[in-house]
């Protein structure tokens, strides 16, 4: 276990591996969260003529 930590935090290659793993993990989390948000907030298409909204 000590050898793994020495490699990850003590060498340039280990730091690069940590950096790439972090980017991949962030991308996976962002992808999952986007899918959940897309299901929650459904696109209802273009606004109809009779649709009046507070923000118009």
Backbone as CSV, one residue per row, in Angstrom:
resi,resn,N_x,N_y,N_z,CA_x,CA_y,CA_z,C_x,C_y,C_z
1,UNK,0.817,-1.184,0.000,0.000,0.000,0.000,0.869,1.258,0.000
2,UNK,1.958,1.200,0.724,2.869,2.337,0.774,3.477,2.602,-0.604
3,UNK,3.721,1.550,-1.362,4.287,1.715,-2.699,3.300,2.421,-3.633
4,UNK,2.019,2.119,-3.469,0.996,2.764,-4.308,0.940,4.263,-4.010
5,UNK,0.911,4.613,-2.715,0.880,6.025,-2.353,2.157,6.741,-2.778
6,UNK,3.271,6.074,-2.661,4.526,6.670,-3.099,4.505,6.935,-4.600
7,UNK,3.962,5.989,-5.358,3.870,6.176,-6.804,2.913,7.311,-7.147
8,UNK,1.711,7.311,-6.542,0.695,8.295,-6.897,1.092,9.717,-6.506
9,UNK,1.667,9.879,-5.341,1.952,11.226,-4.848,3.424,11.626,-4.943
10,UNK,4.277,10.690,-5.335,5.696,10.996,-5.377,6.309,11.063,-6.749
11,UNK,5.559,10.696,-7.780,6.111,10.714,-9.131,5.218,11.529,-10.056
12,UNK,5.797,11.986,-11.137,5.019,12.748,-12.123,3.978,11.864,-12.794
13,UNK,4.335,10.617,-13.057,3.392,9.693,-13.691,2.212,9.406,-12.767
14,UNK,2.490,9.277,-11.484,1.420,9.039,-10.513,0.479,10.221,-10.411
15,UNK,1.060,11.429,-10.410,0.228,12.630,-10.374,-0.615,12.733,-11.634
16,UNK,-0.046,12.395,-12.782,-0.800,12.410,-14.040,-1.942,11.399,-13.991
17,UNK,-1.682,10.224,-13.403,-2.727,9.213,-13.274,-3.858,9.724,-12.380
18,UNK,-3.506,10.359,-11.263,-4.531,10.923,-10.377,-5.342,11.995,-11.101
19,UNK,-4.668,12.824,-11.872,-5.335,13.884,-12.612,-6.315,13.297,-13.632
20,UNK,-5.887,12.313,-14.391,-6.753,11.700,-15.404,-7.923,10.952,-14.771
21,UNK,-7.668,10.276,-13.660,-8.745,9.587,-12.951,-9.759,10.604,-12.430
22,UNK,-9.279,11.736,-11.934,-10.179,12.788,-11.461,-11.043,13.351,-12.564
23,UNK,-10.454,13.581,-13.727,-11.225,14.087,-14.866,-12.273,13.062,-15.296
24,UNK,-11.888,11.790,-15.369,-12.832,10.745,-15.766,-13.966,10.625,-14.747
25,UNK,-13.640,10.680,-13.476,-14.658,10.574,-12.427,-15.614,11.766,-12.494
26,UNK,-15.078,12.959,-12.686,-15.909,14.146,-12.825,-16.837,14.019,-14.035
27,UNK,-16.328,13.506,-15.150,-17.142,13.327,-16.346,-18.266,12.330,-16.134
28,UNK,-17.983,11.241,-15.456,-19.015,10.233,-15.187,-20.093,10.806,-14.280
29,UNK,-19.685,11.514,-13.228,-20.658,12.116,-12.311,-21.511,13.152,-13.037
30,UNK,-20.894,13.977,-13.873,-21.636,14.986,-14.629,-22.627,14.327,-15.584
31,UNK,-22.229,13.236,-16.217,-23.112,12.520,-17.139,-24.328,11.966,-16.408
32,UNK,-24.107,11.356,-15.242,-25.208,10.785,-14.458,-26.142,11.890,-13.969
33,UNK,-25.576,12.987,-13.474,-26.410,14.082,-12.985,-27.212,14.724,-14.122
34,UNK,-26.631,14.822,-15.313,-27.353,15.389,-16.444,-28.521,14.502,-16.832
35,UNK,-28.339,13.194,-16.787,-29.435,12.274,-17.110,-30.575,12.418,-16.107
36,UNK,-30.241,12.540,-14.822,-31.268,12.702,-13.795,-31.993,14.036,-13.970
37,UNK,-31.262,15.092,-14.295,-31.877,16.399,-14.496,-32.761,16.393,-15.731
38,UNK,-32.323,15.727,-16.779,-33.104,15.656,-18.014,-34.438,14.955,-17.771
39,UNK,-34.452,13.928,-16.925,-35.701,13.240,-16.596,-36.611,14.126,-15.747
40,UNK,-36.022,14.934,-14.867,-36.798,15.775,-13.967,-37.419,16.955,-14.702
41,UNK,-36.654,17.605,-15.569,-37.121,18.784,-16.291,-37.280,18.420,-17.764
42,UNK,-38.454,17.975,-18.132,-38.727,17.503,-19.479,-38.924,18.696,-20.403
43,UNK,-38.332,18.627,-21.600,-38.524,19.660,-22.608,-39.919,19.505,-23.188
44,UNK,-40.711,20.541,-23.068,-42.098,20.463,-23.519,-42.279,21.015,-24.935
45,UNK,-41.221,21.275,-25.628,-41.311,21.718,-27.011,-41.578,23.209,-27.122
46,UNK,-41.846,23.679,-28.340,-42.075,25.110,-28.543,-43.374,25.565,-27.867
47,UNK,-43.406,26.842,-27.497,-44.563,27.420,-26.821,-45.716,27.588,-27.810
48,UNK,-46.916,27.282,-27.372,-48.110,27.450,-28.195,-48.555,28.909,-28.152
49,UNK,-49.431,29.308,-29.082,-49.902,30.694,-29.167,-50.676,31.120,-27.925
50,UNK,-51.461,30.236,-27.361,-52.317,30.581,-26.226,-51.622,30.491,-24.893
51,UNK,-50.387,30.060,-24.869,-49.674,29.913,-23.597,-49.146,31.260,-23.134
52,UNK,-49.752,31.776,-22.066,-49.255,33.007,-21.467,-48.526,32.651,-20.195
53,UNK,-47.444,33.306,-20.002,-46.615,33.007,-18.837,-46.278,34.292,-18.130
54,UNK,-45.917,34.190,-16.886,-45.540,35.336,-16.075,-44.300,36.031,-16.624
55,UNK,-43.381,35.274,-17.206,-42.090,35.801,-17.619,-42.116,36.435,-19.013
56,UNK,-43.230,36.419,-19.723,-43.268,36.989,-21.081,-43.406,38.476,-21.055
